[in-house]
Amino acid sequence: MKFTSGIKRSSYIFIFVLGIIFISGQLSLSSNKADVKAEAAKQIEVEVELRNTGQSNHKLSIENALALKNVKTTQGGIEKDKLESLITARINEPLKGRSFEPKTPEAKRAELAKLDKLYASTKPAKVLLNSSGQPKAIYPKYTQTVESHDAFIKDSARLLDLNIPGSSLNVTKENRCIGDQCVSRYQRMAFGVPVLFSDMALTTVNGKVTSITGALNQPNISKQIVENGDVLSEADLLEVAQSKLLGQWHITNSTYGIYESTGGAAPAYQVELRSGFRQYDMVIHAGTKTILNENDHLKHNTNASGLDLRGQRREFNTISSQGRNYLVDNR
């Protein structure tokens, strides 16, 4: 009896151990399946992120990649080769209705739509954007003529950020025409002073606007920045310029305004200098008197010599005068 009871007890223990092993195996299997599923989701997310940033060589669309997360499997998980086959099946699938090119800001699109309606456009305007994602050129297809260039500027006030406090456009060259094509140029202003190197051109052909190009957006300039600039005399500006340049120079023109760069907006003077036939431009900070930008019109030393058609050696050089370059014959 004791021997039989021992056998039964051993059997119970054995069955109990088998049960524990079976349950442990199921838990391990479930855990592995969960790990596989989590890893699959992680891989999909990585692929989607690469696709979003343009770093993936796959043509896997974002919609299809996201759809992979909802794939149902009877095993409760997704194996590696299954995941690879699902992705591979979509590698050559074209993108559907999705562009990765920058989009015109919504507020600007709304204003363009209003102008399209006002001037009876045949189709939406073509818009080119700058590195900040703002319009730098607009090419509309209007069929309605404008009353005048200034009237169109008034109708486009919100498109051109003229509703922002302190923002305005000053005409610099009004309605210069060659045949049926007329161009007006405007200087962008901030609280009454020019925004340096920020002009805009409006072109019409037969009275219909065909392009608006240049500084179409108002920079982020506060009234305080405008008022913080010091008044520098021509002598002050020339002293700064001469510390950089060799020889004797004189200032032909200087303009006070706001200079905008990657470092932000600053009160500054745009200075044009001349020494003989040489020309040089500088932007000088109105507060610190530091040089913010410079441009030498003479890019290369072109003094040289050569043989003429008779085989005689000639010396020559070039000079710049009134915006033109000339080849000088010293014979």
Residue pairs with C-beta under 8 A, 6 or more apart in sequence:
30 76
32 77
33 75
33 76
33 77
34 77
36 77
36 78
36 79
36 80
37 76
37 77
37 78
40 68
40 77
40 78
40 80
40 83
41 69
43 83
44 65
44 66
44 68
44 69
44 83
47 56
47 58
47 60
47 65
47 87
48 62
48 65
48 66
50 56
50 58
51 58
51 60
51 61
51 62
51 65
52 62
54 100
58 87
58 90
58 91
59 90
59 91
59 92
59 93
59 94
59 95
60 87
60 90
60 91
60 93
61 90
61 93
61 95
61 96
61 98
62 98
63 96
64 90
64 93
65 87
65 90
68 83
68 86
68 87
71 78
71 86
73 82
102 129
102 133
103 133
104 112
104 127
104 129
104 135
105 133
105 134
107 158
108 127
108 134
108 135
108 159
111 156
111 158
111 159
112 124
112 125
112 127
112 138
112 140
112 159
113 124
115 121
115 125
115 140
115 142
115 155
115 156
115 159
116 124
116 125
116 140
116 142
118 144
118 155
119 140
119 142
119 143
119 144
119 146
119 208
119 209
120 142
120 143
120 144
121 140
121 141
121 142
121 143
122 141
122 143
123 141
125 138
125 139
125 140
125 141
126 138
126 139
127 135
127 137
127 138
127 139
128 135
128 136
128 137
128 138
129 135
129 136
130 136
134 216
134 217
135 216
135 217
136 213
136 214
136 216
137 211
137 212
137 213
137 214
137 216
138 211
138 212
138 213
138 216
139 210
139 211
140 209
140 210
140 211
140 212
142 208
142 209
143 208
144 208
145 204
145 206
145 207
145 208
146 152
146 204
146 207
146 208
146 209
148 175
149 174
149 175
149 182
149 184
149 202
149 204
150 171
150 184
152 202
152 209
153 160
153 162
153 169
153 186
153 202
156 162
156 212
157 163
159 216
160 169
160 200
160 212
160 216
160 217
160 218
161 167
161 216
161 217
161 218
162 168
162 169
162 218
164 218
165 223
166 190
166 191
166 192
166 221
166 223
166 226
167 188
167 189
167 190
167 218
168 188
168 189
168 192
169 186
169 187
169 188
169 189
169 200
170 186
170 187
170 189
170 194
171 184
171 185
171 186
171 187
172 185
172 186
172 187
172 199
173 183
173 184
173 185
174 184
174 185
175 182
175 183
175 184
176 182
176 183
176 184
177 183
180 205
180 206
181 203
181 204
181 205
182 203
182 204
182 205
183 201
183 202
183 203
184 201
184 202
185 199
185 200
185 201
185 202
186 199
186 200
186 201
186 202
186 214
187 194
187 195
187 198
187 199
187 200
188 194
188 195
188 198
188 199
188 200
188 215
188 218
189 195
190 218
190 219
190 221
190 226
190 258
191 221
191 223
191 226
192 226
193 226
193 256
193 257
193 258
194 255
194 256
194 257
194 258
195 215
195 219
195 221
195 257
195 258
195 260
196 255
196 257
196 258
196 259
196 260
196 268
196 270
196 283
197 259
197 270
198 214
198 215
198 219
198 260
199 214
199 215
200 212
200 213
200 214
200 215
200 216
201 211
201 212
201 213
201 214
202 209
202 211
202 212
203 209
203 210
203 211
203 212
203 213
204 210
219 258
219 260
219 265
220 265
221 258
221 260
221 265
225 258
225 265
225 266
225 267
226 258
226 267
228 267
228 287
229 256
229 267
229 268
229 286
229 287
230 267
230 286
230 287
231 256
231 286
232 269
232 284
232 286
232 289
234 251
234 254
236 289
237 251
237 254
237 269
237 271
237 284
238 249
238 250
238 251
238 273
240 282
240 284
240 289
240 291
241 249
241 251
241 271
241 273
241 280
241 282
241 284
242 249
244 282
244 291
244 294
245 273
245 275
245 280
247 275
248 275
249 273
249 274
249 275
249 280
250 273
250 274
250 275
251 271
251 272
251 273
252 272
252 273
252 274
253 271
253 272
254 269
254 270
254 271
254 272
255 269
255 270
256 267
256 268
256 269
256 286
257 267
257 268
257 269
257 270
258 265
258 266
258 267
258 268
259 265
259 266
259 267
259 268
259 270
259 283
259 285
259 292
259 293
260 266
261 292
261 293
266 285
266 286
266 287
266 292
267 285
267 286
267 287
268 283
268 284
268 285
268 286
268 292
269 283
269 284
269 286
270 281
270 282
270 283
271 281
271 282
271 283
271 284
272 279
272 280
272 281
273 279
273 280
273 281
273 282
274 280
277 319
277 320
277 321
278 296
278 297
278 298
278 320
279 297
279 298
279 320
280 294
280 295
280 296
280 297
281 294
281 295
281 297
282 291
282 293
282 294
282 295
283 291
283 292
283 293
283 294
284 290
284 291
284 292
285 291
285 292
297 320
298 320
302 317
302 318
303 315
303 316
303 317
304 315
304 316
304 317
305 313
305 314
305 315
305 316
306 313
306 314
306 316
307 313
307 314
308 314
314 329
314 330
314 331
315 330
316 327
316 328
316 329
316 330
317 327
317 328
317 330
318 325
318 326
318 327
318 328
319 325
319 326
319 328
320 326
